[in-house]
Amino acid sequence: MKKISIAMATYNGADYILAQLNSFMDQTSRPDEVVITDDCSIDNTVALIREFSKIAPFEIKIHVNNRNFGYSENFNNALSKTSGDLIFLSDQDDVWFPNKIEHMISFAEKNPHYFIYMNDALLTDANLRSVNLTKYGQIMSAGLSNASFIMGCCCLIRREFLDIVMPIPANLKSHDDWLVGIADDIDGKLINKAVLQYYRRHGNNESQIIVNSLTKVNQRTVFLQNIKSAFRPKSSENFANKIQQMQYFVDGLHEIMPRVPLTLRPKLKAVIEERQSNIKFAQVRADLRQSGLFVRIFRALKLFKSGYPQKTRIKNMARDILG
């Protein structure tokens, strides 16, 4: 029988942590262990977890970091301490439906040739009041692809995949971009459209992207949001940081290549080539933004005809012209 782990990274989560822990206890199929790494919380998060561990019907392992590592590396620490064959990722402020573990384990068993399995989540306000929208539903309504569904807290991961991709590169800001991104790239991600948890939105969440909105989004909403973002201060600086993150990702792929099974290496090599090509094109756009206005317009119009992806070319041209 496979061992089931939950990996959770906490930081100042006292307001919501017990609701999530209690939802683990209410599962129809309980985990064997819950591994929690706390990133130097200054509230009573750790004390609440330790009190809960006294009554929990499963093992709780809590580790307090010796310094503040940040969101991604804190999750890296939690995952590295798990021992399960199948590992769930958990945020500190969500609540799982009672059948989540049982449902997703069954789903994984029926589809053994994938590395990451994802379920949908119901969007709620801070008090778990539903707005009758789901995360995956918002992504589809926005006209985005399955590749945009990368939410770590909806993931179940196979141990053999973690053995390949861990540790998460230290410079990457997002653990789920790394884990889900690789699985998606090598056709190892499978989405289960069942809604199996609440996704609490309370204003202090790490992710603030538009598809997490508590109001329904559509393609027009996303388009207007993207245009608006071009006028924000430090747009060029943010773009440069994005390119740097893209390069860190590719560097990380090179690092894991020796651990990748021979059957997957050709696919991963193709992924590296494609991502490196995307970096080169992003750098062309970054250089364009440093030009004078008339040169920017000329170059952006040229890219509009033959460079920008069709779905985002108006948005990208506007961003690049604005500099």
Sequence and secondary structure as in RCSB ss.txt:
>XXXX:A:sequence
MKKISIAMATYNGADYILAQLNSFMDQTSRPDEVVITDDCSIDNTVALIREFSKIAPFEIKIHVNNRNFGYSENF
NNALSKTSGDLIFLSDQDDVWFPNKIEHMISFAEKNPHYFIYMNDALLTDANLRSVNLTKYGQIMSAGLSNASFI
MGCCCLIRREFLDIVMPIPANLKSHDDWLVGIADDIDGKLINKAVLQYYRRHGNNESQIIVNSLTKVNQRTVFLQ
NIKSAFRPKSSENFANKIQQMQYFVDGLHEIMPRVPLTLRPKLKAVIEERQSNIKFAQVRADLRQSGLFVRIFRA
LKLFKSGYPQKTRIKNMARDILG
>XXXX:A:secstr
   EEEEEEESS TTTHHHHHHHHHT SS  SEEEEEE   SSSHHHHHHHHHTT SSEEEEEE SS   HHHHH
HHHHHT   SEEEEE SS EE TTHHHHHHHHHHH TT SEEEEEEEEE TT  EEEEEHHHHHHHTT  GGG  
 GGGEEEEHHHHHHH S  TT S HHHHHHHHHHHTT EEEEEEEEEEEE  S  S   GGG SS   HHHHHHH
HHHHHTSTTHHHHHHHHHHHHHHHHHHHHHHGGGS GGGHHHHHHHHHHHHHHHHHHHHHHHHTTS HHHHHHHH
HHHHHHTS GGGHHHHHHHHHH 
